Amino acid sequence: MSDRSTTHASQLWFTAPHRVEVREAILPVPGPEQVLVKSRHSAVSAGTELLVYRGQLPQSMPLDSALSSLQSSSEYPLQYGYACVGEVQTIGRAVDPDWQGRLVFSFQPHCSHFLASPEELQRVPHGVSAKDAVFLPNMETAVNLVQDGCPLLGERVVVVGQGVIGLLVSAILAGYPLSMLVAVEQQADRQELARGLGVDRVLRPEELQDAASILETGYSNGFDADLVFEVSGDPAALNLAIALGGFASRIVIGSWYGNKTAAVELGGPAHRNRLQFITSQVSTIAPALRGRWNKQRRFELAWEMIRRIGPGKLVTHTLPLERAGELYQQLHEQRPGFTQVLFDYQD
């Protein structure tokens, strides 16, 4: 049951391009149908959060219309983040006592404490650590991407970009009976992570022919890929994905470019090869699956993939919230060595 004390919470705010602040807020006592959660970790989504940090989000849309915690506009000042794991500290009088002390996941911005209703929480399954559990949104995204790509027995598959999403996509695909699984990644540390997850071959972008010359000749280094996932976050990588594909190949576009423009070469092989472009977004279920799949079924699969893959090994840095400004600037400068960063709230 709830007590009568208020709680001081530390919250991360993006206040202007290239500026963040940690603000203190006083949270009231949980209402009858609310719980108070003390965060353990929250995961930084470097791709999307750098768009927020740099001021590159489209101003005409909410941050995420599917999440109640992110339905505000993208105007500064704003909170962001959507992967928080913590323990239920206090429950309202109408809440099932079984929630007390539970380890839970929530789509919350970066903060040390937050109020939520039980419907906004997911219980972390037994045997899943807090460090693994913060990967739930990214794993759900990876599951969604693979489902949209529909890999088939014996196909040649290329994953362009081995950030967290790309690595998780590669890890899932490594369990498929493919004839070839190739990853394209510049950073050496991420190349090693990809190999450790079961990728057959990892190449740097410069090891491929210049994308423009490939597009002119139709030659693709012998890959002739059946399926290409573009998850690099770089709009220029779409032309590389086109170059790597074969006749009637499928290109799944998982990157969100914000307000950056993608100059896509559609006049040559993209048309002649009858390429299929599939834009993928995790906030909805693909129409072909809706008759049997819903969000809860997909979450259950994401938890199972978390158990199998153990994504906590992708964490490279754990920092207190007070160092957020330093962290985002380093990510903006593309310092090497960063894959998954967690904010840590444990005393």
VOBA-1610 file (N, C-alpha, C; in pm, whole numbers, padded with zeros to 5 digits, always signed):
BEGIN
Met+00084-00119+00000Met+00000+00000+00000Met+00088+00124+00000Ser+00036+00236-00046Ser+00117+00357-00057Ser+00135+00423+00078Asp+00253+00490+00093Asp+00271+00572+00210Asp+00238+00716+00172Arg+00272+00812+00259Arg+00232+00950+00235Arg+00348+01040+00201Ser+00462+00984+00165Ser+00578+01066+00133Ser+00586+01090-00017Thr+00638+01207-00054Thr+00664+01236-00195Thr+00804+01185-00231Thr+00834+01185-00359Thr+00960+01131-00409Thr+01029+01233-00496His+01159+01250-00478His+01239+01337-00563His+01294+01253-00679Ala+01265+01295-00801Ala+01307+01222-00920Ala+01402+01307-01003Ser+01505+01244-01058Ser+01594+01308-01153Ser+01545+01274-01294Gln+01528+01377-01377Gln+01476+01357-01512Gln+01568+01422-01614Leu+01588+01356-01727Leu+01670+01412-01834Leu+01580+01489-01930Trp+01621+01614-01960Trp+01548+01699-02053Trp+01641+01744-02165Phe+01590+01735-02288Phe+01658+01796-02403Phe+01602+01937-02417Thr+01686+02038-02402Thr+01639+02176-02392Thr+01661+02258-02518Ala+01752+02216-02604Ala+01783+02286-02729Ala+01878+02194-02806Pro+01901+02219-02937Pro+02000+02138-03006Pro+02134+02137-02934His+02184+02018-02906His+02313+01996-02841His+02314+02041-02694Arg+02197+02044-02633Arg+02191+02081-02491Arg+02095+01989-02417Val+02141+01935-02304Val+02056+01855-02216Val+02074+01902-02073Glu+01974+01878-01991Glu+01978+01912-01849Glu+01920+01798-01768Val+01972+01779-01648Val+01911+01689-01551Val+01833+01776-01453Arg+01704+01758-01449Arg+01616+01839-01365Arg+01559+01753-01253Glu+01538+01816-01139Glu+01477+01748-01027Glu+01327+01777-01026Ala+01249+01675-01005Ala+01103+01689-00998Ala+01054+01618-00873Ile+00944+01667-00819Ile+00881+01604-00703Ile+00759+01528-00750Leu+00762+01397-00730Leu+00648+01314-00769Leu+00553+01300-00652Pro+00423+01310-00677Pro+00326+01293-00568Pro+00314+01147-00527Val+00241+01125-00420Val+00210+00989-00378Val+00131+00919-00490Pro+00158+00793-00519Pro+00082+00724-00624Pro-00068+00730-00598Gly-00144+00751-00705Gly-00289+00746-00693Gly-00336+00604-00667Pro-00465+00585-00645Pro-00517+00452-00612Pro-00480+00345-00714Glu-00471+00381-00842Glu-00444+00283-00946Glu-00307+00303-01009Gln-00215+00364-00933Gln-00080+00388-00982Gln+00024+00315-00896Val+00145+00303-00953Val+00259+00253-00877Val+00376+00349-00896Leu+00466+00350-00800Leu+00591+00426-00810Leu+00703+00327-00841Val+00778+00355-00946Val+00888+00268-00988Val+01020+00342-00969Lys+01117+00275-00907Lys+01253+00327-00900Lys+01334+00260-01009Ser+01392+00340-01098Ser+01465+00286-01212Ser+01596+00221-01170Arg+01631+00115-01238Arg+01765+00058-01228Arg+01852+00103-01345His+01799+00080-01467His+01871+00119-01588His+01772+00178-01688Ser+01820+00266-01774Ser+01749+00302-01896Ser+01849+00301-02010Ala+01804+00253-02125Ala+01893+00235-02240Ala+01885+00355-02332Val+02000+00400-02380Val+02008+00510-02476Val+01993+00452-02616Ser+01894+00500-02689Ser+01877+00463-02829Ser+01953+00566-02912Ala+02079+00533-02942Ala+02169+00634-02999Ala+02116+00692-03129Gly+02059+00610-03215Gly+02013+00662-03343Gly+01903+00766-03328Thr+01793+00728-03261Thr+01680+00818-03247Thr+01713+00934-03154Glu+01783+00906-03045Glu+01810+01012-02949Glu+01909+01115-03003Leu+01995+01074-03095Leu+02081+01174-03158Leu+02001+01267-03247Leu+01892+01218-03308Leu+01804+01308-03383Leu+01744+01412-03290Val+01704+01369-03170Val+01651+01463-03070Val+01760+01561-03028Tyr+01878+01508-02998Tyr+01989+01591-02950Tyr+02031+01694-03055Arg+02030+01654-03181Arg+02074+01744-03289Arg+01963+01835-03341Gly+01840+01814-03296Gly+01728+01893-03347Gly+01687+01850-03487Gln+01694+01721-03516Gln+01664+01671-03650Gln+01533+01594-03657Leu+01446+01610-03558Leu+01316+01544-03563Leu+01218+01629-03642Pro+01128+01565-03718Pro+01022+01641-03785Pro+00935+01712-03680Gln+00909+01839-03701Gln+00832+01916-03603Gln+00683+01891-03612Ser+00638+01827-03720Ser+00494+01816-03745Ser+00432+01690-03689Met+00509+01607-03616Met+00452+01482-03566Met+00490+01462-03421Pro+00406+01386-03346Pro+00443+01354-03208Pro+00565+01265-03205Leu+00630+01259-03088Leu+00748+01176-03075Leu+00717+01030-03105Asp+00606+00980-03052Asp+00560+00844-03083Asp+00414+00836-03045Ser+00328+00831-03145Ser+00184+00832-03118Ser+00136+00704-03051Ala+00217+00597-03054Ala+00176+00470-02996Ala+00208+00459-02848Leu+00291+00550-02794Leu+00332+00544-02654Leu+00279+00666-02581Ser+00206+00642-02473Ser+00148+00754-02398Ser+00254+00845-02340Ser+00373+00789-02307Ser+00479+00870-02248Ser+00549+00957-02351Leu+00522+00937-02481Leu+00593+01011-02587Leu+00496+01069-02689Gln+00378+01112-02644Gln+00281+01166-02737Gln+00286+01318-02748Ser+00383+01379-02680Ser+00400+01523-02693Ser+00469+01555-02824Ser+00474+01685-02858Ser+00541+01726-02981Ser+00692+01720-02962Ser+00765+01737-03071Ser+00910+01731-03066Ser+00974+01868-03043Glu+00897+01964-02993Glu+00952+02095-02963Glu+01023+02093-02828Tyr+01133+02168-02819Tyr+01206+02179-02693Tyr+01130+02269-02596Pro+01149+02247-02464Pro+01219+02136-02401Pro+01133+02009-02401Leu+01199+01895-02404Leu+01124+01770-02407Leu+01204+01659-02340Gln+01131+01560-02292Gln+01193+01438-02240Gln+01189+01331-02349Tyr+01288+01243-02345Tyr+01289+01135-02443Tyr+01356+01013-02380Gly+01340+00901-02450Gly+01385+00772-02401Gly+01265+00680-02392Tyr+01288+00550-02411Tyr+01174+00458-02410Tyr+01213+00318-02365Ala+01316+00307-02282Ala+01358+00174-02239Ala+01407+00181-02096Cys+01316+00165-02002Cys+01348+00181-01861Cys+01307+00056-01783Val+01398+00008-01700Val+01370-00109-01615Val+01393-00070-01470Gly+01300-00105-01383Gly+01314-00073-01242Gly+01228-00161-01155Glu+01225-00128-01027Glu+01147-00205-00930Glu+01030-00122-00879Val+00915-00188-00863Val+00798-00121-00806Val+00822-00100-00657Gln+00829+00026-00617Gln+00856+00059-00477Gln+00730+00077-00395Thr+00630+00142-00454Thr+00508+00174-00380Thr+00388+00151-00470Ile+00281+00099-00415Ile+00160+00074-00494Ile+00042+00149-00435Gly-00050+00190-00523Gly-00174+00252-00479Gly-00267+00150-00416Arg-00366+00199-00344Arg-00450+00109-00265Arg-00537+00016-00350Ala-00560+00051-00479Ala-00642-00035-00564Ala-00559-00128-00652Val-00428-00125-00634Val-00338-00207-00718Val-00317-00344-00654Asp-00314-00448-00736Asp-00289-00583-00689Asp-00157-00586-00612Pro-00156-00634-00489Pro-00032-00638-00409Pro+00081-00717-00474Asp+00048-00802-00571Asp+00152-00881-00636Asp+00251-00793-00714Trp+00214-00666-00743Trp+00305-00576-00813Trp+00417-00527-00722Gln+00397-00528-00592Gln+00497-00474-00499Gln+00631-00547-00516Gly+00738-00470-00537Gly+00872-00525-00549Gly+00905-00589-00682Arg+00812-00587-00777Arg+00834-00652-00906Arg+00937-00577-00989Leu+01018-00652-01064Leu+01106-00594-01166Leu+01021-00575-01291Val+01017-00451-01343Val+00926-00419-01452Val+00999-00340-01560Phe+00944-00347-01680Phe+00989-00265-01792Phe+00881-00162-01823Ser+00923-00040-01865Ser+00828+00061-01908Ser+00889+00147-02017Phe+00804+00190-02110Phe+00847+00283-02215Phe+00850+00425-02158Gln+00949+00454-02078Gln+00959+00581-02009Gln+01082+00658-02054Pro+01075+00791-02056Pro+01196+00871-02076Pro+01295+00847-01963His+01420+00889-01983His+01524+00868-01883His+01490+00943-01753Cys+01478+00866-01644Cys+01445+00927-01515Cys+01476+00826-01404Ser+01495+00878-01283Ser+01530+00790-01170Ser+01407+00725-01108His+01293+00791-01114His+01166+00739-01059His+01054+00785-01151Phe+00946+00709-01155Phe+00830+00752-01233Phe+00704+00686-01179Leu+00590+00750-01206Leu+00459+00696-01174Leu+00398+00634-01299Ala+00330+00523-01282Ala+00267+00456-01396Ala+00151+00372-01346Ser+00061+00340-01437Ser-00042+00242-01406Ser+00013+00104-01441Pro-00038-00002-01380Pro+00009-00136-01415Pro-00004-00168-01563Glu-00103-00107-01630Glu-00121-00133-01773Glu-00005-00077-01856Glu+00070+00016-01800Glu+00184+00074-01872Glu+00314-00001-01846Leu+00307-00108-01770Leu+00427-00183-01731Leu+00423-00324-01789Gln+00541-00379-01808Gln+00555-00521-01841Gln+00640-00586-01733Arg+00592-00695-01678Arg+00671-00767-01580Arg+00788-00835-01652Val+00906-00815-01599Val+01024-00880-01657Val+01015-01029-01623Pro+01022-01117-01722Pro+01010-01260-01694Pro+01121-01309-01601His+01090-01410-01525His+01189-01469-01434His+01308-01520-01516Gly+01425-01497-01464Gly+01546-01541-01532Gly+01604-01440-01629Val+01534-01327-01653Val+01585-01221-01740Val+01638-01109-01651Ser+01765-01072-01670Ser+01826-00968-01587Ser+01777-00830-01629Ala+01796-00733-01539Ala+01759-00595-01571Ala+01838-00545-01691Lys+01965-00583-01700Lys+02049-00537-01811Lys+02001-00594-01943Asp+01954-00717-01945Asp+01898-00774-02067Asp+01760-00714-02098Ala+01682-00687-01993Ala+01543-00643-02011Ala+01532-00508-02078Val+01633-00419-02062Val+01623-00288-02126Val+01628-00296-02278Phe+01662-00414-02332Phe+01666-00431-02477Phe+01530-00465-02536Leu+01425-00469-02454Leu+01295-00511-02506Leu+01250-00428-02627Pro+01254-00293-02625Pro+01209-00220-02745Pro+01294-00250-02868Asn+01425-00256-02850Asn+01511-00285-02964Asn+01491-00427-03015Met+01469-00521-02924Met+01445-00658-02969Met+01310-00668-03040Glu+01209-00599-02990Glu+01080-00599-03059Glu+01096-00540-03199Thr+01177-00433-03211Thr+01202-00374-03342Thr+01272-00474-03433Ala+01371-00544-03381Ala+01443-00643-03462Ala+01349-00755-03506Val+01264-00803-03416Val+01166-00906-03450Val+01075-00856-03561Asn+01027-00733-03548Asn+00939-00675-03648Asn+01008-00665-03784Leu+01134-00623-03784Leu+01208-00612-03910Leu+01222-00748-03978Val+01258-00849-03901Val+01275-00982-03959Val+01142-01035-04012Gln+01034-01011-03937Gln+00903-01055-03984Gln+00864-00984-04113Asp+00897-00855-04123Asp+00865-00781-04246Asp+00949-00830-04363Gly+01072-00873-04336Gly+01159-00921-04443Gly+01124-01061-04492Cys+01063-01143-04407Cys+01023-01280-04442Cys+01138-01360-04504Pro+01250-01378-04432Pro+01360-01456-04489Pro+01318-01600-04517Leu+01368-01653-04627Leu+01332-01787-04671Leu+01452-01882-04662Leu+01424-02008-04659Leu+01527-02112-04656Leu+01627-02092-04770Gly+01757-02084-04735Gly+01861-02076-04835Gly+01886-01940-04895Glu+01822-01835-04844Glu+01841-01702-04903Glu+01975-01641-04865Arg+02018-01543-04947Arg+02136-01462-04920Arg+02089-01331-04861Val+02134-01302-04741Val+02082-01186-04666Val+02198-01097-04626Val+02179-00966-04641Val+02278-00866-04600Val+02213-00770-04501Val+02283-00740-04393Val+02237-00641-04295Val+02335-00524-04300Val+02288-00408-04344Val+02372-00289-04356Val+02359-00209-04227Gly+02468-00205-04150Gly+02469-00135-04022Gly+02462-00232-03906Gln+02560-00221-03815Gln+02563-00310-03699Gln+02566-00228-03571Gly+02476-00131-03565Gly+02443-00073-03437Gly+02360-00174-03359Val+02296-00132-03253Val+02223-00227-03169Val+02114-00298-03248Ile+02034-00223-03325Ile+01927-00287-03402Ile+01986-00384-03504Gly+02088-00341-03576Gly+02150-00428-03675Gly+02207-00554-03614Leu+02270-00541-03498Leu+02326-00658-03431Leu+02216-00755-03388Leu+02106-00701-03337Leu+01996-00789-03295Leu+01931-00856-03415Val+01914-00782-03526Val+01863-00843-03648Val+01956-00956-03693Ser+02086-00929-03691Ser+02183-01031-03731Ser+02176-01153-03640Ala+02161-01129-03509Ala+02155-01240-03414Ala+02033-01329-03440Ile+01919-01267-03470Ile+01799-01345-03501Ile+01819-01423-03631Leu+01872-01356-03733Leu+01890-01420-03863Leu+01992-01534-03858Ala+02087-01524-03764Ala+02188-01631-03751Ala+02123-01764-03715Gly+02001-01762-03663Gly+01930-01885-03631Gly+01852-01942-03748Tyr+01852-01872-03863Tyr+01781-01919-03981Tyr+01873-02005-04069Pro+01818-02099-04144Pro+01899-02179-04238Pro+01923-02102-04368Leu+02001-01995-04361Leu+02032-01915-04478Leu+02153-01972-04549Ser+02171-01937-04676Ser+02293-01977-04746Ser+02405-01879-04719Met+02371-01753-04680Met+02473-01653-04654Met+02413-01542-04569Leu+02486-01501-04465Leu+02448-01387-04383Leu+02568-01295-04373Val+02555-01177-04434Val+02665-01080-04441Val+02623-00953-04368Ala+02715-00894-04293Ala+02693-00766-04228Ala+02790-00664-04286Val+02743-00539-04300Val+02827-00429-04345Val+02839-00331-04230Glu+02962-00307-04184Glu+02984-00220-04068Glu+03125-00163-04072Gln+03137-00037-04035Gln+03266+00031-04038Gln+03347+00008-03910Gln+03283+00011-03794Gln+03356+00008-03668Gln+03404-00134-03634Ala+03533-00143-03599Ala+03594-00274-03576Ala+03531-00348-03459Asp+03496-00275-03351Asp+03439-00343-03235Asp+03302-00402-03267Arg+03225-00333-03348Arg+03095-00386-03387Arg+03109-00502-03486Gln+03213-00498-03567Gln+03240-00612-03654Gln+03262-00739-03571Glu+03339-00726-03463Glu+03365-00841-03377Glu+03238-00890-03309Leu+03154-00796-03265Leu+03027-00836-03204Leu+02941-00913-03304Ala+02939-00867-03429Ala+02859-00934-03531Ala+02910-01076-03555Arg+03041-01091-03562Arg+03096-01227-03580Arg+03058-01316-03463Gly+03063-01260-03342Gly+03029-01338-03224Gly+02884-01379-03219Leu+02798-01306-03291Leu+02656-01338-03294Leu+02621-01437-03406Gly+02718-01474-03487Gly+02695-01577-03586Gly+02690-01531-03731Val+02730-01405-03759Val+02732-01358-03898Val+02843-01430-03974Asp+02815-01472-04097Asp+02912-01547-04176Asp+03030-01460-04222Arg+02999-01338-04260Arg+03100-01251-04318Arg+03068-01107-04283Val+03169-01031-04239Val+03151-00891-04203Val+03245-00808-04288Leu+03190-00707-04357Leu+03267-00623-04447Leu+03254-00477-04408Arg+03361-00401-04431Arg+03354-00255-04419Arg+03295-00199-04547Pro+03229-00084-04541Pro+03171-00027-04664Pro+03274-00009-04775Glu+03398+00029-04738Glu+03499+00052-04841Glu+03546-00078-04906Glu+03517-00192-04846Glu+03552-00319-04908Glu+03457-00354-05022Leu+03343-00288-05025Leu+03251-00305-05137Leu+03291-00204-05244Gln+03254-00232-05366Gln+03279-00134-05471Gln+03200-00008-05443Asp+03248+00102-05499Asp+03176+00228-05487Asp+03031+00208-05533Ala+02938+00255-05449Ala+02796+00229-05477Ala+02754+00282-05614Ala+02807+00398-05653Ala+02767+00455-05782Ala+02809+00365-05898Ser+02932+00311-05892Ser+02977+00225-06001Ser+02900+00094-06004Ile+02863+00044-05885Ile+02782-00078-05881Ile+02647-00054-05947Leu+02588+00064-05917Leu+02458+00096-05974Leu+02466+00108-06126Glu+02577+00161-06176Glu+02591+00178-06320Glu+02604+00043-06391Thr+02676-00048-06331Thr+02704-00175-06397Thr+02608-00286-06359Gly+02538-00269-06248Gly+02451-00375-06199Gly+02527-00483-06126Tyr+02658-00467-06112Tyr+02741-00567-06045Tyr+02739-00544-05895Ser+02728-00651-05818Ser+02714-00634-05673Ser+02809-00724-05595Asn+02934-00731-05640Asn+03035-00809-05567Asn+02995-00954-05548Gly+02907-01004-05634Gly+02867-01142-05625Gly+02764-01171-05518Phe+02714-01068-05447Phe+02616-01095-05341Phe+02480-01131-05399Asp+02432-01047-05492Asp+02302-01076-05553Asp+02202-01113-05444Ala+02198-01031-05340Ala+02124-01066-05219Ala+01975-01078-05245Asp+01914-01175-05182Asp+01768-01189-05188Asp+01699-01086-05098Leu+01765-01054-04987Leu+01704-00970-04885Leu+01811-00882-04824Val+01784-00752-04816Val+01876-00656-04756Val+01802-00576-04649Phe+01862-00566-04532Phe+01809-00480-04425Phe+01896-00355-04416Glu+01836-00237-04427Glu+01909-00112-04412Glu+01876-00056-04274Val+01971-00068-04181Val+01950-00025-04043Val+02069+00058-03995Ser+02136+00126-04087Ser+02255+00204-04052Ser+02221+00343-03999Gly+02103+00394-04031Gly+02068+00531-03996Gly+02120+00633-04094Asp+02193+00590-04196Asp+02253+00679-04295Asp+02173+00673-04424Pro+02109+00783-04467Pro+02029+00778-04590Pro+02108+00731-04711Ala+02239+00760-04716Ala+02320+00718-04831Ala+02328+00566-04842Ala+02305+00496-04733Ala+02315+00350-04736Ala+02203+00285-04817Leu+02098+00359-04846Leu+01992+00302-04929Leu+02044+00268-05068Asn+02133+00350-05123Asn+02189+00319-05255Asn+02280+00196-05249Leu+02350+00180-05138Leu+02429+00058-05122Leu+02338-00064-05116Ala+02226-00052-05046Ala+02131-00163-05038Ala+02078-00198-05177Ile+02049-00097-05257Ile+02005-00121-05394Ile+02112-00196-05472Ala+02236-00153-05456Ala+02346-00214-05530Ala+02370-00359-05492Leu+02342-00394-05368Leu+02368-00530-05320Leu+02258-00628-05355Gly+02144-00577-05398Gly+02031-00664-05426Gly+02038-00728-05564Gly+01956-00827-05583Gly+01942-00894-05713Gly+01804-00871-05770Phe+01764-00950-05866Phe+01634-00933-05930Phe+01522-00963-05831Ala+01428-00868-05819Ala+01313-00879-05729Ala+01354-00897-05583Ser+01471-00846-05546Ser+01513-00850-05406Ser+01424-00762-05320Arg+01424-00793-05192Arg+01348-00715-05095Arg+01446-00632-05012Ile+01416-00504-04998Ile+01496-00414-04915Ile+01407-00362-04803Val+01440-00401-04681Val+01364-00357-04564Val+01434-00234-04506Ile+01363-00123-04503Ile+01420+00002-04453Ile+01377+00018-04308Gly+01470-00012-04218Gly+01442-00002-04075Gly+01491+00127-04015Ser+01580+00199-04084Ser+01631+00326-04032Ser+01522+00432-04032Trp+01528+00517-03932Trp+01444+00638-03931Trp+01538+00755-03946Tyr+01524+00830-04055Tyr+01618+00937-04086Tyr+01578+01073-04030Gly+01464+01080-03961Gly+01420+01210-03909Gly+01391+01304-04024Asn+01446+01427-04019Asn+01421+01522-04127Asn+01532+01522-04231Lys+01622+01421-04226Lys+01725+01409-04328Lys+01665+01351-04456Thr+01712+01397-04569Thr+01661+01353-04699Thr+01744+01238-04752Ala+01676+01139-04808Ala+01744+01025-04870Ala+01737+01041-05021Ala+01854+01063-05084Ala+01860+01075-05230Ala+01880+00935-05288Val+01772+00875-05332Val+01774+00734-05373Val+01782+00723-05525Glu+01875+00638-05572Glu+01893+00615-05716Glu+01787+00515-05764Leu+01680+00569-05823Leu+01570+00484-05866Leu+01567+00464-06018Gly+01656+00528-06090Gly+01644+00525-06236Gly+01706+00406-06305Gly+01790+00330-06235Gly+01861+00221-06302Gly+01819+00084-06253Pro+01913+00012-06187Pro+01884-00124-06141Pro+01764-00134-06047Ala+01736-00029-05972Ala+01622-00035-05880Ala+01494-00066-05956His+01479-00006-06077His+01361-00035-06158His+01378-00164-06237Arg+01494-00177-06302Arg+01513-00293-06388Arg+01510-00424-06309Asn+01557-00417-06186Asn+01557-00537-06102Asn+01427-00558-06025Arg+01330-00471-06048Arg+01200-00483-05980Arg+01217-00497-05828Leu+01302-00412-05772Leu+01328-00419-05628Leu+01203-00382-05550Gln+01188-00446-05435Gln+01075-00418-05346Gln+01127-00344-05222Phe+01079-00223-05201Phe+01116-00145-05083Phe+01007-00163-04976Ile+01049-00207-04859Ile+00955-00230-04749Ile+00992-00135-04636Thr+00908-00037-04608Thr+00933+00051-04495Thr+00874-00016-04371Ser+00954-00023-04267Ser+00915-00100-04148Ser+00912-00010-04026Gln+00808-00023-03946Gln+00797+00057-03823Gln+00730-00026-03716Val+00791-00029-03598Val+00750-00123-03495Val+00620-00086-03425Ser+00572+00037-03443Ser+00453+00079-03369Ser+00326+00009-03415Thr+00331-00057-03531Thr+00214-00129-03580Thr+00253-00272-03617Ile+00152-00355-03637Ile+00171-00492-03685Ile+00147-00493-03836Ala+00231-00561-03911Ala+00214-00568-04056Ala+00076-00622-04091Pro+00009-00565-04192Pro-00127-00608-04227Pro-00139-00759-04249Ala-00039-00821-04309Ala-00048-00964-04337Ala-00049-01049-04211Leu-00007-00993-04098Leu+00001-01069-03973Leu-00111-01038-03875Arg-00186-00934-03899Arg-00279-00885-03797Arg-00389-00983-03762Gly-00419-01075-03851Gly-00522-01172-03819Gly-00482-01268-03709Arg-00349-01284-03687Arg-00301-01381-03588Arg-00209-01319-03483Trp-00149-01206-03517Trp-00052-01143-03428Trp-00109-01016-03369Asn-00072-00990-03242Asn-00097-00861-03179Asn+00030-00821-03105Lys+00027-00704-03041Lys+00148-00654-02975Lys+00194-00749-02864Gln+00100-00807-02791Gln+00140-00894-02680Gln+00210-01019-02730Arg+00159-01078-02839Arg+00227-01196-02894Arg+00368-01161-02940Arg+00384-01041-03000Arg+00516-01001-03045Arg+00609-00974-02927Phe+00556-00915-02820Phe+00637-00896-02699Phe+00684-01030-02644Glu+00595-01128-02641Glu+00634-01260-02590Glu+00748-01319-02672Leu+00742-01300-02804Leu+00851-01348-02889Leu+00979-01269-02862Ala+00966-01138-02842Ala+01084-01056-02813Ala+01150-01101-02682Trp+01070-01130-02580Trp+01128-01180-02454Trp+01200-01313-02477Glu+01144-01400-02561Glu+01209-01528-02589Glu+01342-01506-02662Met+01346-01411-02756Met+01472-01379-02825Met+01574-01320-02727Ile+01527-01243-02630Ile+01617-01189-02528Ile+01678-01303-02447Arg+01597-01401-02411Arg+01650-01517-02338Arg+01755-01590-02421Arg+01728-01611-02548Arg+01819-01690-02633Arg+01949-01616-02662Ile+01939-01485-02688Ile+02055-01410-02737Ile+02136-01348-02624Gly+02069-01310-02513Gly+02140-01244-02404Gly+02202-01113-02447Pro+02121-01013-02485Pro+02176-00891-02545Pro+02255-00802-02449Gly+02252-00832-02320Gly+02331-00753-02226Gly+02478-00748-02260Lys+02526-00845-02337Lys+02668-00846-02376Lys+02700-00735-02475Leu+02599-00668-02529Leu+02622-00557-02621Leu+02643-00424-02548Val+02624-00423-02415Val+02643-00299-02338Val+02792-00269-02329Thr+02829-00151-02374Thr+02970-00110-02371Thr+02998-00004-02265His+02896+00072-02224His+02916+00179-02127His+02795+00188-02035Thr+02821+00210-01907Thr+02716+00235-01807Thr+02754+00362-01732Leu+02666+00463-01736Leu+02699+00595-01683Leu+02586+00647-01595Pro+02617+00734-01499Pro+02511+00802-01425Pro+02443+00907-01513Leu+02321+00940-01481Leu+02244+01036-01561Leu+02314+01171-01569Glu+02388+01206-01466Glu+02454+01336-01461Glu+02558+01354-01573Arg+02601+01246-01635Arg+02700+01255-01743Arg+02635+01249-01881Ala+02505+01274-01887Ala+02432+01264-02014Ala+02486+01362-02119Gly+02514+01486-02080Gly+02562+01585-02176Gly+02692+01541-02241Glu+02783+01491-02161Glu+02911+01439-02212Glu+02888+01322-02307Leu+02798+01232-02268Leu+02771+01114-02350Leu+02716+01153-02487Tyr+02612+01236-02492Tyr+02549+01269-02620Tyr+02646+01343-02712Gln+02733+01424-02656Gln+02830+01492-02740Gln+02928+01392-02801Gln+02969+01293-02722Gln+03059+01190-02776Gln+02990+01107-02884Leu+02863+01076-02862Leu+02789+01004-02965Leu+02773+01089-03091His+02747+01218-03072His+02735+01310-03185His+02864+01315-03266Glu+02977+01311-03198Glu+03107+01316-03265Glu+03148+01180-03321Gln+03062+01080-03302Gln+03085+00945-03353Gln+03216+00887-03301Arg+03238+00905-03171Arg+03355+00844-03108Arg+03343+00693-03119Pro+03451+00623-03148Pro+03444+00477-03160Pro+03427+00411-03023Gly+03382+00289-03024Gly+03374+00209-02902Gly+03239+00207-02835Phe+03143+00288-02883Phe+03010+00290-02823Phe+02917+00200-02902Thr+02852+00107-02834Thr+02746+00029-02897Thr+02617+00053-02821Gln+02600-00008-02704Gln+02482+00019-02622Gln+02526+00085-02491Val+02467+00199-02462Val+02496+00273-02338Val+02373+00268-02248Leu+02397+00245-02119Leu+02290+00247-02020Leu+02315+00361-01921Phe+02207+00427-01881Phe+02213+00511-01762Phe+02181+00423-01642Asp+02259+00442-01536Asp+02246+00360-01416Asp+02193+00447-01301Tyr+02092+00401-01231Tyr+02029+00478-01124Tyr+02044+00414-00988Gln+02126+00310-00976Gln+02139+00242-00849Gln+02227+00322-00754Asp+02183+00329-00631Asp+02257+00407-00529Asp+02388+00339-00494
//
